[in-house]
Amino acid sequence: MDDLLFILDRAYDKPSWHGTNLRGSIRGLTPAAATWRPAKNRHNIWELVVHAAYWKYVVWRRLTGQKRGSFPLKGSNWFARPETNSPDAWRADVGMLDRMHAELRKAIAALPERELHVTPRGSTVSNFAIIAGVAAHDLYHAGQIQLLKRLAR
Protein backbone atom coordinates (compact mmCIF):
# COMPACT_ATOMS: atom_id res chain seq x y z
CA MET A 1 0.00 0.00 0.00
CA ASP A 2 2.87 2.35 0.69
CA ASP A 3 3.78 2.50 -3.02
CA LEU A 4 0.22 3.36 -4.02
CA LEU A 5 -0.03 6.02 -1.32
CA PHE A 6 3.29 7.43 -2.53
CA ILE A 7 1.91 7.69 -6.09
CA LEU A 8 -1.41 9.14 -4.92
CA ASP A 9 0.29 11.75 -2.76
CA ARG A 10 2.68 12.89 -5.49
CA ALA A 11 -0.22 13.33 -7.89
CA TYR A 12 -2.13 15.34 -5.29
CA ASP A 13 0.03 17.44 -2.99
CA LYS A 14 3.54 16.13 -2.37
CA PRO A 15 6.67 17.21 -4.27
CA SER A 16 7.39 15.16 -7.37
CA TRP A 17 9.69 15.19 -10.36
CA HIS A 18 6.97 15.68 -12.98
CA GLY A 19 6.00 19.20 -12.02
CA THR A 20 2.81 20.65 -10.69
CA ASN A 21 0.37 18.27 -9.02
CA LEU A 22 -3.36 18.86 -8.58
CA ARG A 23 -3.19 20.79 -5.31
CA GLY A 24 -0.25 22.81 -6.55
CA SER A 25 -2.13 23.75 -9.71
CA ILE A 26 -4.78 25.58 -7.67
CA ARG A 27 -2.52 27.09 -5.01
CA GLY A 28 -3.08 30.82 -4.75
CA LEU A 29 -5.90 30.92 -7.30
CA THR A 30 -8.56 33.53 -6.80
CA PRO A 31 -12.24 32.69 -7.21
CA ALA A 32 -12.27 34.91 -10.30
CA ALA A 33 -9.47 32.87 -11.88
CA ALA A 34 -11.19 29.63 -10.88
CA THR A 35 -14.44 30.65 -12.63
CA TRP A 36 -12.86 31.81 -15.89
CA ARG A 37 -14.03 29.78 -18.91
CA PRO A 38 -12.09 29.39 -22.14
CA ALA A 39 -15.38 29.28 -24.08
CA LYS A 40 -19.09 28.81 -23.56
CA ASN A 41 -20.00 25.31 -22.35
CA ARG A 42 -16.41 24.52 -21.33
CA HIS A 43 -15.43 23.61 -17.80
CA ASN A 44 -13.65 26.07 -15.56
CA ILE A 45 -11.04 25.32 -12.90
CA TRP A 46 -13.59 25.42 -10.09
CA GLU A 47 -15.65 22.71 -11.79
CA LEU A 48 -12.52 20.62 -12.34
CA VAL A 49 -11.71 20.85 -8.62
CA VAL A 50 -15.17 19.61 -7.60
CA HIS A 51 -15.07 16.92 -10.32
CA ALA A 52 -11.76 15.63 -8.91
CA ALA A 53 -13.23 15.63 -5.39
CA TYR A 54 -16.20 13.63 -6.64
CA TRP A 55 -14.05 10.93 -8.22
CA LYS A 56 -11.93 10.63 -5.07
CA TYR A 57 -15.26 10.07 -3.28
CA VAL A 58 -16.30 7.43 -5.85
CA VAL A 59 -13.08 5.46 -5.32
CA TRP A 60 -13.38 5.87 -1.53
CA ARG A 61 -16.94 4.59 -1.68
CA ARG A 62 -15.89 1.57 -3.71
CA LEU A 63 -13.04 0.69 -1.34
CA THR A 64 -15.14 1.12 1.78
CA GLY A 65 -18.38 -0.38 0.49
CA GLN A 66 -20.34 2.76 1.34
CA LYS A 67 -23.65 3.46 -0.36
CA ARG A 68 -24.18 6.28 -2.84
CA GLY A 69 -25.46 9.61 -1.67
CA SER A 70 -22.91 10.74 0.89
CA PHE A 71 -21.04 13.18 -1.37
CA PRO A 72 -21.57 16.71 0.00
CA LEU A 73 -23.19 17.93 -3.25
CA LYS A 74 -26.22 16.57 -5.09
CA GLY A 75 -25.52 15.02 -8.47
CA SER A 76 -22.56 13.23 -9.98
CA ASN A 77 -19.45 13.77 -12.07
CA TRP A 78 -19.83 17.45 -13.06
CA PHE A 79 -21.30 20.11 -10.80
CA ALA A 80 -22.24 23.64 -11.77
CA ARG A 81 -20.45 26.00 -9.44
CA PRO A 82 -21.31 29.54 -8.45
CA GLU A 83 -20.23 32.32 -10.77
CA THR A 84 -20.21 34.73 -7.84
CA ASN A 85 -16.44 34.67 -7.25
CA SER A 86 -17.11 34.10 -3.55
CA PRO A 87 -13.86 33.45 -1.64
CA ASP A 88 -15.81 31.50 1.01
CA ALA A 89 -17.44 29.22 -1.57
CA TRP A 90 -14.08 28.65 -3.32
CA ARG A 91 -12.36 27.81 -0.02
CA ALA A 92 -15.20 25.45 0.87
CA ASP A 93 -14.87 23.51 -2.38
CA VAL A 94 -11.07 23.34 -2.14
CA GLY A 95 -11.55 22.14 1.45
CA MET A 96 -13.94 19.46 0.18
CA LEU A 97 -11.25 18.30 -2.28
CA ASP A 98 -8.75 18.09 0.60
CA ARG A 99 -11.21 16.13 2.76
CA MET A 100 -12.06 13.69 -0.03
CA HIS A 101 -8.34 13.11 -0.59
CA ALA A 102 -7.75 12.49 3.12
CA GLU A 103 -10.66 10.04 3.33
CA LEU A 104 -9.50 8.20 0.22
CA ARG A 105 -5.99 7.99 1.63
CA LYS A 106 -7.32 6.42 4.85
CA ALA A 107 -9.36 3.88 2.87
CA ILE A 108 -6.34 2.88 0.79
CA ALA A 109 -4.15 2.53 3.89
CA ALA A 110 -6.78 0.27 5.48
CA LEU A 111 -7.29 -1.91 2.38
CA PRO A 112 -6.05 -5.44 3.04
CA GLU A 113 -3.20 -6.37 0.69
CA ARG A 114 -5.15 -9.42 -0.49
CA GLU A 115 -7.88 -7.14 -1.88
CA LEU A 116 -5.53 -5.03 -3.95
CA HIS A 117 -5.82 -7.09 -7.13
CA VAL A 118 -9.47 -8.06 -6.65
CA THR A 119 -11.94 -6.85 -9.25
CA PRO A 120 -15.23 -6.30 -7.43
CA ARG A 121 -18.45 -7.68 -8.85
CA GLY A 122 -19.91 -5.30 -11.40
CA SER A 123 -16.55 -3.69 -12.16
CA THR A 124 -14.08 -4.18 -14.97
CA VAL A 125 -11.00 -2.98 -13.08
CA SER A 126 -9.15 -4.12 -9.97
CA ASN A 127 -8.80 -2.08 -6.81
CA PHE A 128 -5.16 -1.52 -7.77
CA ALA A 129 -6.18 -0.15 -11.17
CA ILE A 130 -8.77 2.24 -9.78
CA ILE A 131 -6.37 3.59 -7.14
CA ALA A 132 -3.63 4.12 -9.75
CA GLY A 133 -6.30 5.60 -12.00
CA VAL A 134 -7.46 8.20 -9.49
CA ALA A 135 -3.84 9.38 -9.16
CA ALA A 136 -3.62 9.66 -12.96
CA HIS A 137 -6.96 11.50 -12.93
CA ASP A 138 -5.49 14.10 -10.54
CA LEU A 139 -2.53 14.66 -12.84
CA TYR A 140 -4.70 14.85 -15.94
CA HIS A 141 -6.78 17.61 -14.42
CA ALA A 142 -3.73 19.34 -12.97
CA GLY A 143 -2.46 19.64 -16.55
CA GLN A 144 -5.80 21.02 -17.70
CA ILE A 145 -5.76 23.56 -14.91
CA GLN A 146 -2.23 24.67 -15.80
CA LEU A 147 -3.35 25.14 -19.40
CA LEU A 148 -6.48 27.08 -18.38
CA LYS A 149 -4.36 29.40 -16.25
CA ARG A 150 -2.10 30.14 -19.25
CA LEU A 151 -5.03 30.68 -21.59
CA ALA A 152 -6.61 33.12 -19.13
CA ARG A 153 -3.55 35.39 -19.17
Disulfide bonds with the S-S distance in Angstrom:
none
